[in-house]
């Protein structure tokens, strides 16, 4: 088969790769009707996260089970499944506490920007749908695998409650779906920070009540102005930079919560400021597997349509253009078809 490999900064190639095979008896092989590019893929693409050798790309996936290993019990060929970007046995103590992204057997998925994918720990990682979904639901189901699951975790980590005020720092797919998640959790006011008109429009569609175009200290001041000088109850940080983290902390009221899910690069927290802020911080790699059953149900029931974050669709062989479009902010998120 052909799949996506990153060789270095802005060097994405679609080339021959070995077909995935069962390696461990707990593995499954799935075929992928669609795949996609993630915002976190842009860190190595831009060279900010260095790579030492060619890296197969892609960690978001859903599809049809083609084959399972001899130890797989609950997942069967022919089922349509969704999985997390982090594998999990779903039985270890960390998994039982709901942090499957820290499973003692965790592996981070790679190689999903291809027609087929090997999924380790299939029983614990994959969630099977009761029946084959309609084609038009597949992009939304694909979103649950990472960007929706991560946005939902961000809102959960930020302690979003009915009637609360939420601010969202970051207008990529995760930030936008963080706004959607906050709306589902009953937030009364959702302030999304964005300077990009198509993203602002989608944020409002997902439930945002206010758009703030300022950044940094000016952005903090604007959120304080909108909240009568108090700050937001909950802030979703979906970028991963120093500026975004400090903007999030400073925009949160004393006693409020920041849910940070942007993969951090160069972030250093000033201890004394954090000490006096009285702000709760919680985040990290999202335990998507914890939320998958609920998120899949919301998609299947038509309550949410997270697939709207895919605003560019390309053939898989044009994956390099999909990366370029996201890097240049011409696309929120690229959907790739075989």
C-alpha positions as MATLAB code, in Angstrom:
seq = 'XXXXXXXXXXXXXXXXXXXXXXXXXXXXXXXXXXXXXXXXXXXXXXXXXXXXXXXXXXXXXXXXXXXXXXXXXXXXXXXXXXXXXXXXXXXXXXXXXXXXXXXXXXXXXXXXXXXXXXXXXXXXXXXXXXXXXXXXXXXXXXXXXXXXXXXXXXXXXXXXXXXXXXXXXXXXXXXXXXXXXXXXXXXXXXXXXXXXXXXXXXXXXXXXXXXXXXXXXXXXXXXXXXXXXXXXXXXXXXXXXXXXXXXXXXXXXXXXXXXXXXXXXXXXXXXXXXXXXXXXXXXXXXXXXXXXXXXXXXXXXXXXXXXXXXXXXXXXXXXXXXXXXXXXXXXXXXXXXX';
ca = [
       0.000    0.000    0.000;
       0.974    3.657   -0.157;
       1.048    5.818    2.953;
       2.236    9.166    4.276;
       5.789    9.586    5.557;
       7.370   12.774    6.932;
      11.084   13.003    6.118;
      11.782   16.424    7.585;
      10.405   19.968    7.776;
       7.750   20.401    5.066;
       8.899   17.193    3.342;
       5.774   15.006    3.193;
       5.816   12.041    0.828;
       3.126    9.591   -0.220;
       5.077    6.416   -0.923;
       5.089    2.638   -0.798;
       4.922    1.192    2.706;
       4.519   -2.363    3.960;
       0.949   -3.557    4.381;
       0.146   -3.775    8.108;
       0.015   -7.285    9.548;
      -0.886   -8.886   12.850;
       2.221   -8.745   15.045;
       0.790   -9.349   18.509;
      -2.221  -11.578   19.215;
      -4.021   -8.504   20.637;
      -3.784   -6.584   17.316;
      -6.450   -5.740   14.770;
      -6.113   -4.585   11.150;
      -8.676   -2.055    9.937;
      -9.388   -0.448    6.569;
      -9.859    3.313    6.604;
     -12.609    4.897    4.473;
     -11.217    8.349    5.339;
      -8.218    9.674    7.204;
      -7.036   13.184    8.027;
      -4.290   15.584    9.070;
      -4.124   16.735   12.689;
      -3.002   20.129   13.932;
      -0.434   18.370   16.112;
       1.097   16.936   12.919;
       2.168   20.490   12.106;
       4.708   20.570   14.963;
       7.079   18.095   13.256;
       6.011   19.338    9.815;
       7.254   22.822   10.725;
      10.431   21.439   12.282;
       9.499   22.644   15.770;
       9.393   19.023   16.913;
      12.484   17.426   15.326;
      12.412   13.915   13.904;
      15.485   11.686   13.613;
      14.246    9.414   10.834;
      11.361    9.207    8.362;
       8.104    8.994   10.331;
       4.846    7.381    9.155;
       2.135    9.935    9.838;
      -1.449    9.878   11.045;
      -3.062    8.956   14.360;
      -6.799    9.612   13.870;
      -8.850    6.734   12.535;
     -12.080    4.841   12.217;
     -12.952    2.047    9.845;
     -13.848   -1.565    9.199;
     -12.133   -4.452   10.961;
     -10.437   -6.712    8.410;
      -8.536   -9.112   10.682;
      -7.928   -9.689   14.387;
      -5.270  -11.498   16.390;
      -5.936  -14.754   18.208;
      -6.313  -13.051   21.618;
      -8.872  -10.452   20.521;
     -12.263  -11.248   22.046;
     -14.664   -8.313   21.707;
     -13.717   -6.916   18.284;
     -14.679   -8.903   15.198;
     -14.044   -8.655   11.443;
     -16.728   -6.682    9.641;
     -17.435   -4.298   12.525;
     -17.100   -0.542   12.112;
     -14.849    0.745   14.891;
     -13.434    3.994   16.270;
     -10.224    4.149   18.268;
      -8.092    6.617   20.181;
      -4.740    8.078   19.156;
      -3.350    6.401   22.310;
      -3.819    2.661   22.693;
      -5.020    1.221   25.984;
      -5.794   -2.145   27.524;
      -8.691   -0.405   29.359;
      -8.066   -2.616   32.394;
      -4.921   -1.263   34.117;
      -5.272    1.045   37.156;
      -4.720    4.199   35.076;
      -7.409    3.114   32.622;
      -9.788    2.288   35.458;
      -9.345    5.826   36.786;
     -10.299    7.109   33.320;
      -6.829    8.045   32.057;
      -6.444    5.574   29.214;
      -3.931    7.879   27.517;
      -1.575    6.944   30.375;
      -2.240    3.186   30.135;
       0.720    1.112   31.325;
       0.728   -0.524   27.858;
       0.121    2.704   25.921;
       1.432    3.224   22.433;
       0.858    6.395   20.445;
      -0.639    5.518   17.071;
       1.227    6.246   13.841;
       0.616    5.423   10.221;
      -3.081    6.212    9.925;
      -2.681    8.413    6.834;
      -2.928    5.291    4.707;
      -5.604    2.848    3.500;
      -4.972    0.276    6.264;
      -3.832    0.432    9.879;
      -2.654   -1.952   12.581;
      -4.232   -1.186   15.968;
      -2.556   -2.696   19.047;
      -4.596   -3.646   22.132;
      -7.706   -3.845   19.982;
     -10.115   -4.939   22.718;
      -9.239   -1.988   24.944;
      -8.592    0.643   22.286;
     -11.444    0.183   19.815;
     -15.155    0.856   20.244;
     -17.433   -1.023   17.858;
     -20.594    0.579   16.489;
     -23.819   -1.452   16.612;
     -24.094   -1.308   12.815;
     -22.426    0.192    9.773;
     -22.853    3.994    9.837;
     -24.125    6.092    6.972;
     -21.304    7.483    4.849;
     -22.143   11.067    5.751;
     -21.497   10.334    9.446;
     -17.995    8.966    8.947;
     -16.174   12.353    9.074;
     -17.843   13.124   12.409;
     -16.970    9.664   13.732;
     -13.382   10.243   12.605;
     -13.362   13.505   14.583;
     -14.268   11.642   17.777;
     -10.971    9.737   17.514;
      -8.934   12.777   18.516;
     -10.019   16.367   17.966;
     -13.505   16.004   19.459;
     -12.290   13.675   22.207;
      -9.511   16.147   22.992;
     -11.846   19.154   22.922;
     -14.254   17.300   25.209;
     -11.451   16.451   27.645;
     -10.346   20.095   27.596;
     -13.842   21.220   28.598;
     -14.082   18.480   31.206;
     -10.634   19.322   32.622;
     -11.685   22.985   32.711;
     -14.665   21.955   34.871;
     -17.288   23.356   32.516;
     -20.648   23.374   34.293;
     -24.197   24.381   33.311;
     -24.504   28.161   33.362;
     -20.752   28.790   33.393;
     -18.639   31.201   31.359;
     -15.982   29.554   29.187;
     -13.155   31.075   27.173;
     -11.401   29.162   24.393;
      -7.812   29.985   23.441;
      -7.089   28.517   20.019;
      -9.339   28.378   16.945;
      -8.080   25.161   15.389;
     -10.199   22.021   15.246;
      -9.609   21.193   18.921;
     -10.476   24.678   20.137;
     -13.602   24.825   17.977;
     -14.725   21.418   19.217;
     -13.889   22.526   22.745;
     -16.513   25.219   22.213;
     -18.963   22.602   20.932;
     -18.190   20.447   23.981;
     -18.731   23.355   26.369;
     -22.091   24.000   24.736;
     -23.074   20.360   25.213;
     -22.044   20.604   28.868;
     -24.399   23.538   29.402;
     -22.109   26.566   29.372;
     -24.110   29.786   29.192;
     -21.398   31.978   27.689;
     -18.615   30.762   25.397;
     -15.948   33.260   24.361;
     -13.755   32.077   21.487;
     -10.529   33.888   20.682;
     -10.079   34.001   16.908;
      -8.963   36.364   14.164;
      -9.993   34.145   11.260;
     -13.467   34.743    9.808;
     -14.318   31.163    8.683;
     -13.252   29.836   12.080;
     -15.248   32.533   13.860;
     -18.312   31.533   11.836;
     -17.909   27.855   12.748;
     -17.302   28.746   16.398;
     -20.613   30.591   16.492;
     -22.323   27.636   14.822;
     -20.872   25.343   17.496;
     -22.198   27.522   20.314;
     -19.868   30.484   20.854;
     -21.606   33.610   22.139;
     -18.686   36.029   21.801;
     -15.620   36.353   19.567;
     -12.460   38.069   20.820;
      -9.835   39.020   18.242;
      -7.235   40.379   20.654;
      -4.361   38.228   21.917;
      -1.949   38.231   24.854;
      -2.507   40.884   27.495;
      -5.043   42.658   25.272;
      -6.995   39.434   24.928;
      -6.961   38.937   28.695;
      -8.182   42.494   29.205;
     -11.020   41.932   26.746;
     -12.158   38.756   28.538;
     -12.024   40.583   31.863;
     -14.109   43.371   30.313;
     -16.688   40.874   29.071;
     -16.903   39.255   32.519;
     -17.210   42.436   34.610;
     -13.577   42.269   35.660;
     -13.867   38.731   37.061;
     -12.461   36.407   34.408;
     -13.847   33.187   32.946;
     -14.924   30.262   35.110;
     -13.270   27.846   32.686;
     -10.636   28.323   29.996;
      -9.722   25.827   27.277;
      -6.107   26.114   26.108;
      -5.775   24.434   22.705;
      -2.528   25.820   21.301;
       0.486   24.759   23.373;
       2.623   27.915   23.312;
       3.861   30.076   26.171;
       1.642   32.975   25.129;
      -1.464   30.796   24.921;
      -0.843   29.191   28.314;
      -0.260   32.475   30.116;
      -3.208   34.085   28.332;
      -5.364   31.196   29.550;
      -4.202   31.382   33.158;
      -4.561   35.174   33.318;
      -8.047   35.080   31.771;
      -9.324   32.654   34.438;
     -10.977   33.912   37.611;
      -9.492   32.956   40.995;
     -10.750   29.459   41.741;
     -11.440   28.820   38.050;
     -10.050   26.033   35.898;
      -7.796   25.790   32.839;
      -8.011   22.648   30.713;
      -4.843   22.558   28.621;
      -4.610   20.155   25.692;
      -2.332   21.985   23.259;
       0.870   19.936   22.986;
       3.230   22.182   24.940;
       6.344   23.542   23.264;
       8.595   25.886   25.204;
       6.070   26.477   27.995;
       7.478   27.519   31.373;
       5.150   28.542   34.188;
       6.172   31.388   36.529;
       5.708   29.804   39.938;
       4.917   32.934   41.953;
       2.259   34.147   39.502;
       0.711   30.689   39.426;
       0.770   30.575   43.233;
      -1.205   33.798   43.590;
      -3.605   33.096   40.707;
      -5.613   30.440   42.588;
      -6.202   28.787   39.189;
      -6.623   25.032   38.753;
      -4.591   23.502   35.896;
      -5.399   20.125   34.410;
      -4.684   18.647   30.996;
      -2.343   16.542   28.927;
      -2.947   13.863   26.289;
      -6.697   13.379   26.180;
      -8.062   10.044   27.457;
     -10.252    9.831   24.370;
     -11.207    6.212   25.068;
     -13.047    7.355   28.218;
     -15.378    9.521   26.173;
     -15.730    7.539   22.929;
     -18.987    5.694   23.730;
     -20.762    8.949   24.636;
     -19.325   10.917   21.719;
     -20.194    8.190   19.218;
     -23.771    8.159   20.522;
     -24.028   11.951   20.161;
     -22.892   11.683   16.538;
     -25.161    8.757   15.696;
     -28.144   10.504   17.308;
     -27.536   13.665   15.290;
     -26.993   15.806   18.386;
     -23.625   17.095   17.134;
     -21.821   17.358   13.800;
     -18.106   17.694   14.622;
     -17.197   16.702   11.066;
     -17.806   20.316   10.064;
     -14.216   21.062   11.113;
     -13.148   19.317    7.900;
     -13.232   22.194    5.441;
     -10.894   20.702    2.829;
     -11.207   17.233    1.278;
      -8.435   15.791   -0.877;
      -7.408   12.417   -2.285;
      -4.922   10.714    0.033;
      -2.253   10.956   -2.663;
      -2.444   14.773   -2.313;
      -1.708   14.637    1.424;
       1.230   17.047    1.053;
      -1.178   19.764   -0.114;
      -3.382   18.979    2.884;
      -0.452   19.741    5.176;
       0.391   22.935    3.277;
      -3.187   24.183    3.460;
      -3.322   23.722    7.234;
       0.159   25.161    7.732;
      -0.870   28.277    5.803;
      -4.238   28.435    7.613;
      -6.107   27.964    4.339;
      -7.852   25.005    5.980;
      -8.970   24.204    9.507;
      -8.601   20.459    9.031;
      -7.941   18.296    5.955;
     -10.008   15.179    5.293;
      -8.274   12.588    3.088;
     -10.100    9.988    0.999;
      -8.457    6.892   -0.546;
];
